[in-house]
Amino acid sequence: MLLVLDNYDSFVHNLARYVRRQGHQTLVVRSDKIDGDDVESMAPAAIVLSPGPQAPDQAGACLEITRRFAGRLPILGVCLGHQIIAQAFGGRIVRSEPMHGVPSSIEHCGDGLFRGLPNPFPAARYHSLVADAAQIPNVLEVTAWTDREVGDSGDRLVMGLRHREFPIFGVQFHPESILTEHGDEMLKNFLELVTPAEPTGANR
């Protein structure tokens, strides 16, 4: 079973549906209705940190859970979830040009979540915060990026991160959006870390 921590976002059930399509059960729980001890008792195979409208500090128990289960469970963060991963390991979250339903060209490292994907590819962005590229902690590495939009200063924005030691991955864009090409493949690459696939079942 994969535990999806819901940060009060309309995309969370799309994300859970994508996971179930790959043959895994999901349990969707609001991030402010759970703590690390609850996760221990649930014994999930992996954790997905959903998008959401807030900043990482307002994302329920997500920061605590990410730190507690780093190295014990695979973790995938999407949009806000990606920012949670960055902050949990010492990164800084900063404001950026607001992007709401805007497809951008994403360049990437070519392996991990992005194995087998075209480079670049279009992906949907819905955010006004990003991980500060100048303050990525040493335990994380940048795996995807995009050119900044008109009005932004600098060159590129961080669109993907992974932990250098543990199976922890974040993407700033939305792989579950219909505007993102190859989102299924990205999620499949993550879920290959979570074996075997389980019979699909009902959400909570």
Backbone as JSON, one array per atom type, in Angstrom:
{
  "sequence": "MLLVLDNYDSFVHNLARYVRRQGHQTLVVRSDKIDGDDVESMAPAAIVLSPGPQAPDQAGACLEITRRFAGRLPILGVCLGHQIIAQAFGGRIVRSEPMHGVPSSIEHCGDGLFRGLPNPFPAARYHSLVADAAQIPNVLEVTAWTDREVGDSGDRLVMGLRHREFPIFGVQFHPESILTEHGDEMLKNFLELVTPAEPTGANR",
  "N": [[0.83, -1.19, 0.0], [0.5, 2.24, -0.84], [0.98, 5.26, 0.79], [-0.66, 8.25, 0.51], [-0.18, 11.49, 1.22], [-2.36, 13.99, 1.7], [-2.44, 17.27, 0.87], [-4.6, 19.05, 0.84], [-5.39, 19.49, -1.87], [-6.69, 19.77, -5.19], [-5.66, 18.04, -7.05], [-4.94, 15.69, -5.84], [-6.41, 13.27, -5.92], [-6.29, 12.59, -8.58], [-3.6, 11.98, -8.72], [-3.47, 9.77, -6.96], [-5.07, 8.03, -8.43], [-3.51, 7.59, -10.72], [-1.43, 6.15, -9.53], [-2.8, 3.83, -8.7], [-3.45, 2.82, -11.18], [-1.09, 1.75, -11.93], [-1.06, -0.55, -10.53], [-1.07, -0.59, -7.73], [-2.27, -0.42, -4.4], [-3.76, 2.41, -2.77], [-3.76, 4.7, -0.03], [-5.33, 7.5, 0.97], [-4.72, 10.21, 3.0], [-5.39, 13.07, 4.94], [-2.88, 15.5, 5.47], [-2.71, 16.83, 7.89], [-3.98, 15.23, 9.64], [-2.6, 13.12, 10.64], [0.33, 11.52, 11.98], [3.83, 10.75, 12.58], [3.85, 8.37, 14.11], [1.41, 7.22, 13.39], [1.95, 6.59, 10.72], [3.92, 4.65, 11.1], [2.34, 2.57, 12.16], [0.66, 2.03, 10.03], [2.36, 1.0, 8.11], [3.22, 1.52, 5.31], [4.26, 0.86, 1.85], [5.5, 2.89, 0.53], [5.67, 6.51, 0.4], [3.75, 9.22, -0.77], [3.92, 12.6, -1.27], [1.61, 15.06, -1.59], [0.61, 17.7, -3.96], [-0.31, 21.11, -3.02], [-1.87, 24.11, -1.63], [-0.35, 25.6, 0.13], [2.69, 26.57, 1.94], [5.66, 24.59, 2.75], [5.87, 24.62, 5.62], [3.25, 24.76, 6.44], [2.16, 22.35, 5.84], [0.83, 20.23, 7.31], [1.88, 17.25, 8.87], [3.94, 16.69, 7.14], [6.69, 17.5, 6.84], [7.86, 16.47, 9.19], [7.32, 13.72, 8.85], [8.67, 13.17, 6.46], [11.37, 13.56, 7.22], [11.57, 11.63, 9.24], [11.15, 9.19, 7.97], [13.01, 9.04, 6.0], [15.27, 7.17, 4.13], [14.13, 4.87, 5.04], [11.72, 4.42, 3.75], [10.66, 4.63, 0.32], [10.08, 7.87, -1.06], [8.03, 10.15, -2.73], [7.65, 13.41, -3.88], [5.38, 15.86, -5.01], [5.11, 18.95, -6.54], [4.14, 21.03, -4.08], [4.92, 18.92, -2.43], [7.47, 18.33, -3.41], [8.78, 20.69, -2.67], [8.62, 20.37, 0.09], [10.38, 18.21, 0.47], [12.8, 19.44, -0.3], [13.01, 21.46, 1.73], [12.98, 19.88, 4.04], [15.49, 18.76, 4.14], [17.19, 20.87, 4.44], [17.08, 22.85, 2.5], [16.08, 26.0, 0.95], [13.0, 27.67, 0.48], [11.62, 29.76, -1.93], [9.92, 32.64, -3.34], [8.51, 32.69, -6.65], [7.83, 33.53, -10.1], [4.34, 33.39, -10.49], [2.8, 30.43, -11.63], [0.21, 28.92, -13.22], [-1.32, 26.28, -14.39], [0.32, 26.24, -16.6], [2.14, 25.03, -19.29], [5.53, 23.99, -19.41], [8.82, 23.64, -20.79], [10.7, 20.96, -19.81], [13.88, 20.13, -18.85], [16.13, 17.42, -18.13], [17.98, 14.94, -16.12], [18.05, 12.41, -17.21], [17.96, 9.91, -15.99], [16.82, 7.81, -13.21], [13.76, 9.03, -12.04], [13.31, 9.97, -14.57], [14.07, 8.19, -16.45], [14.2, 6.91, -19.7], [12.62, 8.88, -20.81], [11.77, 11.51, -23.18], [13.97, 14.29, -23.84], [14.08, 17.65, -23.97], [10.81, 17.63, -22.28], [7.28, 18.51, -22.28], [5.62, 19.89, -19.42], [3.13, 20.42, -16.87], [2.82, 23.26, -14.82], [1.95, 24.5, -11.64], [2.37, 26.72, -9.5], [3.82, 29.03, -7.11], [6.0, 29.12, -5.6], [9.39, 27.99, -5.19], [12.18, 25.69, -4.89], [15.15, 27.12, -3.81], [17.65, 27.52, -6.09], [20.22, 28.25, -5.46], [20.68, 27.36, -2.95], [20.63, 24.54, -2.57], [20.78, 21.72, -0.59], [23.68, 19.65, 0.21], [23.04, 16.95, 0.34], [21.1, 16.56, -1.5], [20.43, 16.42, -5.04], [20.06, 18.23, -8.08], [17.79, 17.27, -10.53], [16.15, 18.0, -12.6], [15.15, 20.83, -14.58], [14.11, 24.13, -15.66], [13.96, 26.87, -17.99], [13.78, 30.17, -16.71], [10.8, 32.18, -16.56], [9.65, 35.05, -18.44], [10.31, 38.06, -16.77], [11.31, 36.94, -14.47], [14.37, 36.83, -12.6], [17.73, 35.71, -13.25], [18.69, 32.38, -14.4], [17.71, 29.59, -14.46], [15.12, 27.44, -13.13], [14.65, 25.15, -10.46], [13.34, 22.03, -11.12], [13.29, 19.41, -10.43], [14.38, 17.1, -7.92], [16.55, 14.84, -6.14], [17.43, 12.61, -3.49], [20.78, 11.95, -2.56], [21.47, 9.53, -1.46], [19.23, 8.08, -0.53], [16.05, 6.63, -1.65], [14.42, 9.05, -2.53], [12.49, 11.42, -4.08], [11.67, 14.41, -5.83], [9.41, 16.44, -7.73], [8.74, 19.54, -9.23], [6.76, 20.17, -11.02], [3.58, 18.87, -12.35], [3.11, 15.59, -12.72], [0.75, 14.18, -12.98], [-1.02, 15.71, -14.41], [-2.99, 16.4, -17.34], [-1.71, 18.03, -19.07], [0.91, 17.38, -18.9], [3.24, 15.54, -20.56], [4.13, 12.1, -20.65], [3.77, 11.57, -17.98], [2.78, 9.22, -16.78], [4.89, 7.43, -17.24], [6.9, 8.52, -15.62], [5.83, 8.16, -13.03], [5.66, 5.41, -13.05], [8.38, 4.74, -13.13], [9.12, 5.58, -10.55], [7.5, 3.86, -9.03], [8.54, 1.39, -9.55], [10.37, 1.01, -7.62], [8.86, 0.1, -5.59], [7.86, -2.84, -4.81], [6.23, -6.09, -4.6], [3.7, -5.23, -7.11], [0.41, -4.58, -5.91], [-2.94, -5.96, -5.47], [-5.41, -3.69, -6.56], [-7.35, -1.48, -4.49], [-9.96, 0.04, -2.51], [-9.89, 3.55, -1.76], [-9.32, 5.49, 1.26]],
  "CA": [[0.0, 0.0, 0.0], [1.19, 3.53, -0.86], [0.32, 6.3, 1.58], [-0.67, 9.56, -0.15], [-0.5, 12.56, 2.17], [-3.17, 14.98, 0.98], [-2.26, 18.65, 1.35], [-5.79, 19.83, 0.49], [-5.22, 19.89, -3.26], [-7.64, 19.12, -6.09], [-4.97, 17.06, -7.88], [-4.48, 14.53, -5.08], [-7.07, 12.03, -6.32], [-5.7, 12.23, -9.86], [-2.32, 11.35, -8.41], [-3.75, 8.44, -6.43], [-5.6, 7.22, -9.53], [-2.35, 7.19, -11.52], [-0.72, 5.1, -8.79], [-3.6, 2.61, -8.77], [-3.36, 2.3, -12.54], [0.14, 0.98, -12.01], [-1.24, -1.81, -9.82], [-0.79, -0.46, -6.3], [-3.28, 0.17, -3.53], [-3.43, 3.7, -2.18], [-4.53, 5.2, 1.1], [-5.21, 8.96, 0.97], [-4.98, 10.75, 4.33], [-5.03, 14.48, 5.08], [-1.57, 15.61, 6.11], [-2.85, 17.35, 9.25], [-4.74, 14.25, 10.42], [-1.7, 11.98, 10.75], [1.68, 11.83, 12.46], [4.78, 9.69, 12.29], [3.45, 7.12, 14.74], [0.36, 6.65, 12.56], [2.6, 5.99, 9.56], [4.54, 3.41, 11.57], [1.33, 1.51, 12.31], [0.11, 1.72, 8.7], [3.4, 0.25, 7.41], [3.1, 1.62, 3.85], [5.44, 0.52, 1.06], [6.1, 4.16, 0.1], [4.89, 7.69, 0.73], [3.64, 10.27, -1.79], [3.57, 13.92, -0.72], [0.81, 15.66, -2.66], [0.59, 19.15, -4.11], [-1.18, 21.83, -2.08], [-1.83, 25.56, -1.81], [0.41, 26.27, 1.17], [4.13, 26.37, 1.98], [5.97, 23.38, 3.52], [5.61, 24.75, 7.05], [1.82, 24.61, 6.69], [1.73, 21.09, 5.23], [0.57, 19.2, 8.31], [3.03, 16.52, 9.42], [4.78, 16.22, 6.03], [8.12, 17.68, 7.11], [8.24, 15.49, 10.22], [7.27, 12.37, 8.28], [9.76, 13.04, 5.48], [12.64, 13.38, 7.94], [11.55, 10.4, 10.04], [11.16, 7.97, 7.15], [14.09, 9.1, 5.01], [16.11, 5.99, 4.21], [13.32, 3.71, 5.44], [10.68, 4.23, 2.74], [10.71, 5.53, -0.84], [9.21, 9.04, -0.95], [7.87, 10.99, -3.92], [6.97, 14.67, -3.62], [4.89, 16.54, -6.21], [4.84, 20.38, -6.36], [4.42, 21.3, -2.67], [5.67, 17.78, -1.91], [8.86, 18.56, -3.84], [9.31, 21.75, -1.79], [8.76, 19.77, 1.41], [11.63, 17.45, 0.45], [13.9, 20.4, -0.29], [13.12, 22.1, 3.04], [13.25, 18.88, 5.07], [16.92, 18.46, 4.18], [17.96, 22.07, 4.63], [16.95, 23.81, 1.41], [15.28, 27.2, 1.18], [11.9, 27.85, -0.47], [11.49, 31.19, -2.24], [8.86, 32.97, -4.28], [8.86, 32.77, -8.07], [6.72, 33.98, -10.94], [3.23, 32.44, -10.39], [2.5, 29.61, -12.81], [-1.01, 28.18, -12.93], [-1.76, 25.58, -15.59], [1.2, 26.66, -17.68], [3.11, 24.0, -19.67], [6.9, 24.44, -19.6], [9.76, 22.63, -21.3], [11.5, 20.45, -18.7], [15.1, 19.38, -19.14], [16.37, 16.51, -17.01], [19.24, 14.21, -16.05], [17.95, 11.23, -18.06], [17.84, 8.65, -15.27], [15.91, 7.91, -12.07], [12.37, 9.25, -12.46], [13.26, 10.42, -15.96], [14.62, 7.15, -17.32], [13.43, 6.58, -20.88], [11.78, 10.01, -21.24], [12.4, 12.49, -24.07], [14.62, 15.4, -23.16], [13.13, 17.97, -22.9], [9.4, 17.27, -22.48], [6.4, 19.53, -21.68], [4.97, 19.52, -18.16], [2.27, 21.46, -16.31], [3.27, 23.89, -13.58], [0.96, 25.23, -10.85], [3.08, 27.07, -8.27], [4.42, 30.36, -6.97], [7.19, 28.91, -4.76], [10.35, 27.02, -5.73], [13.4, 25.47, -4.13], [16.18, 28.07, -4.22], [18.75, 26.81, -6.75], [21.5, 28.64, -4.86], [20.81, 26.77, -1.62], [20.28, 23.13, -2.54], [21.71, 21.06, 0.35], [24.58, 18.69, -0.42], [22.46, 15.6, 0.28], [20.18, 16.51, -2.64], [20.96, 16.86, -6.32], [19.06, 18.7, -9.03], [17.6, 16.3, -11.61], [15.37, 18.61, -13.69], [15.18, 22.29, -14.52], [13.49, 24.83, -16.77], [14.34, 28.27, -18.08], [12.87, 31.08, -16.02], [9.87, 32.88, -17.42], [9.87, 36.5, -18.56], [10.03, 38.75, -15.51], [12.15, 36.37, -13.43], [15.81, 37.08, -12.74], [18.5, 34.48, -13.23], [18.67, 31.53, -15.58], [16.9, 28.39, -14.44], [14.4, 27.06, -11.92], [14.76, 23.73, -10.12], [12.09, 21.31, -11.38], [13.38, 18.05, -9.9], [15.43, 16.82, -6.94], [16.57, 13.51, -5.53], [18.4, 12.42, -2.42], [21.95, 11.28, -3.1], [21.64, 8.21, -0.85], [17.97, 7.39, -0.3], [15.08, 6.74, -2.75], [13.55, 10.19, -2.27], [12.46, 12.18, -5.32], [10.68, 15.47, -5.91], [9.23, 17.18, -8.99], [7.98, 20.76, -9.01], [5.62, 20.15, -11.95], [2.54, 17.89, -12.04], [3.08, 14.46, -13.67], [-0.62, 13.67, -13.11], [-1.82, 16.63, -15.23], [-3.08, 16.04, -18.76], [-0.78, 18.89, -19.79], [2.26, 16.82, -18.79], [3.48, 14.33, -21.34], [4.97, 11.06, -20.05], [3.6, 11.49, -16.53], [2.65, 7.82, -16.39], [6.21, 6.79, -17.2], [7.6, 9.0, -14.45], [5.3, 7.48, -11.85], [6.06, 4.0, -13.15], [9.78, 4.65, -12.71], [9.15, 5.62, -9.09], [6.83, 2.7, -8.43], [9.38, 0.2, -9.7], [11.04, 0.86, -6.34], [7.87, -0.41, -4.64], [7.45, -4.12, -5.38], [5.53, -6.23, -5.87], [2.42, -4.53, -7.22], [-0.64, -5.18, -5.09], [-4.29, -5.77, -6.02], [-5.94, -2.37, -6.25], [-8.48, -1.49, -3.58], [-10.62, 1.33, -2.3], [-9.23, 4.59, -0.96], [-10.02, 6.03, 2.42]],
  "C": [[0.88, 1.26, 0.0], [0.35, 4.55, -0.09], [0.47, 7.63, 0.85], [-1.08, 10.59, 0.89], [-1.1, 13.73, 1.41], [-3.0, 16.35, 1.63], [-3.37, 19.57, 0.84], [-5.68, 20.39, -0.94], [-6.17, 19.11, -4.15], [-6.99, 18.04, -6.95], [-4.71, 15.74, -7.16], [-5.13, 13.24, -5.56], [-6.65, 11.62, -7.73], [-4.39, 11.49, -9.65], [-2.53, 9.94, -7.88], [-4.27, 7.5, -7.51], [-4.47, 6.73, -10.44], [-1.6, 6.05, -10.84], [-1.48, 3.79, -8.87], [-3.55, 1.98, -10.16], [-2.1, 1.47, -12.75], [0.09, -0.29, -11.15], [-0.97, -1.77, -8.34], [-2.01, 0.11, -5.58], [-2.8, 1.53, -3.03], [-4.32, 3.97, -0.98], [-4.27, 6.71, 1.15], [-5.63, 9.49, 2.34], [-4.55, 12.21, 4.35], [-3.77, 14.62, 5.92], [-1.62, 16.17, 7.52], [-3.68, 16.43, 10.14], [-3.91, 13.0, 10.69], [-0.39, 12.45, 11.37], [2.59, 10.63, 12.18], [4.42, 8.36, 12.9], [2.33, 6.44, 13.95], [0.97, 5.95, 11.34], [3.28, 4.68, 9.94], [3.52, 2.28, 11.62], [0.72, 1.11, 10.98], [1.07, 0.87, 7.87], [3.25, 0.32, 5.89], [4.39, 1.17, 3.16], [6.19, 1.76, 0.6], [5.16, 5.28, 0.48], [4.91, 8.65, -0.45], [3.17, 11.54, -1.09], [2.88, 14.71, -1.81], [1.11, 17.14, -2.85], [-0.31, 19.79, -3.06], [-0.96, 23.32, -2.21], [-0.93, 26.31, -0.84], [1.92, 26.12, 0.96], [4.43, 25.13, 2.82], [5.66, 23.46, 5.0], [4.14, 24.58, 7.41], [1.27, 23.28, 6.2], [1.61, 19.98, 6.26], [1.85, 18.59, 8.86], [4.03, 16.12, 8.35], [6.27, 16.37, 6.29], [8.62, 16.64, 8.12], [8.32, 14.09, 9.63], [8.39, 12.16, 7.27], [11.08, 12.79, 6.18], [12.68, 12.03, 8.65], [11.72, 9.16, 9.18], [12.19, 8.02, 6.02], [15.02, 7.9, 5.21], [15.38, 4.74, 4.63], [12.25, 3.39, 4.41], [10.99, 5.1, 1.53], [9.7, 6.66, -0.66], [9.21, 9.78, -2.27], [7.11, 12.24, -3.53], [6.61, 15.36, -4.92], [4.53, 17.98, -5.85], [5.14, 20.79, -4.91], [5.23, 20.16, -2.05], [7.15, 17.86, -2.23], [9.51, 19.63, -2.95], [9.51, 21.24, -0.38], [10.08, 18.99, 1.49], [12.82, 18.39, 0.51], [14.09, 21.0, 1.1], [13.49, 21.11, 4.13], [14.74, 18.6, 5.22], [17.8, 19.7, 4.2], [17.9, 23.08, 3.51], [16.06, 24.98, 1.79], [14.23, 27.32, 0.09], [11.69, 29.34, -0.67], [10.35, 31.4, -3.23], [9.39, 33.02, -5.7], [7.66, 33.33, -8.81], [5.57, 32.98, -10.84], [2.96, 31.75, -11.72], [1.29, 28.75, -12.49], [-1.56, 27.58, -14.22], [-0.94, 25.93, -16.8], [2.15, 25.51, -18.03], [4.49, 24.63, -19.92], [7.73, 23.29, -20.14], [10.71, 22.24, -20.17], [12.7, 19.69, -19.23], [15.46, 18.55, -17.91], [17.65, 15.71, -17.18], [19.23, 12.92, -16.87], [17.9, 9.9, -17.33], [16.92, 8.83, -14.07], [14.47, 8.03, -12.54], [12.25, 9.48, -13.95], [13.82, 9.39, -16.94], [13.67, 6.86, -18.49], [12.56, 7.7, -21.41], [12.52, 10.87, -22.26], [12.99, 13.64, -23.26], [14.84, 16.55, -24.14], [11.74, 17.39, -23.2], [8.53, 18.35, -21.83], [5.72, 19.01, -20.42], [4.21, 20.72, -17.6], [2.82, 21.95, -14.98], [2.13, 24.7, -12.95], [1.64, 25.62, -9.53], [3.55, 28.51, -8.3], [5.61, 30.32, -6.02], [8.09, 27.89, -5.45], [11.45, 26.8, -4.71], [14.49, 26.39, -4.69], [17.37, 27.31, -4.79], [20.1, 27.1, -6.13], [21.72, 27.99, -3.5], [20.28, 25.34, -1.57], [21.27, 22.42, -1.61], [22.52, 19.96, -0.34], [23.98, 17.29, -0.54], [21.47, 15.44, -0.87], [20.9, 16.93, -3.9], [19.81, 17.24, -7.24], [19.0, 17.71, -10.2], [16.82, 16.85, -12.79], [15.31, 20.11, -13.49], [14.43, 22.85, -15.73], [14.01, 26.26, -16.81], [13.33, 29.11, -17.32], [11.98, 31.8, -17.03], [10.23, 34.36, -17.49], [9.47, 37.17, -17.25], [10.81, 38.19, -14.34], [13.6, 36.77, -13.66], [16.54, 35.74, -12.71], [18.24, 33.63, -14.45], [17.65, 30.39, -15.52], [16.22, 28.19, -13.09], [14.55, 25.56, -11.71], [13.39, 23.08, -10.29], [12.12, 19.87, -10.87], [14.56, 17.91, -8.96], [15.4, 15.34, -6.59], [17.64, 13.49, -4.45], [19.57, 11.62, -2.98], [22.12, 9.86, -2.58], [20.35, 7.42, -0.8], [17.03, 7.53, -1.5], [14.01, 7.79, -2.47], [13.65, 11.12, -3.47], [11.39, 13.27, -5.24], [10.62, 16.06, -7.31], [8.34, 18.37, -8.73], [6.73, 20.81, -9.88], [4.66, 19.01, -11.57], [2.54, 16.75, -13.06], [1.67, 13.93, -13.91], [-1.52, 14.56, -13.96], [-1.85, 16.15, -16.68], [-2.17, 16.92, -19.61], [0.66, 18.37, -19.76], [2.35, 15.54, -19.61], [4.41, 13.4, -20.57], [4.87, 11.02, -18.52], [3.48, 10.07, -16.03], [4.01, 7.15, -16.27], [7.02, 7.23, -15.99], [7.15, 8.28, -13.18], [5.65, 6.0, -11.87], [7.51, 3.83, -12.72], [9.91, 4.71, -11.2], [8.61, 4.33, -8.49], [7.6, 1.4, -8.63], [10.23, -0.03, -8.44], [10.16, 0.16, -5.32], [7.31, -1.71, -5.22], [7.1, -5.1, -4.26], [4.29, -5.36, -5.91], [1.36, -5.31, -6.47], [-1.97, -5.08, -5.8], [-4.82, -4.41, -5.62], [-7.15, -2.49, -5.35], [-9.02, -0.1, -3.4], [-9.74, 2.27, -1.48], [-9.99, 4.82, 0.34], [-9.98, 7.53, 2.32]]
}
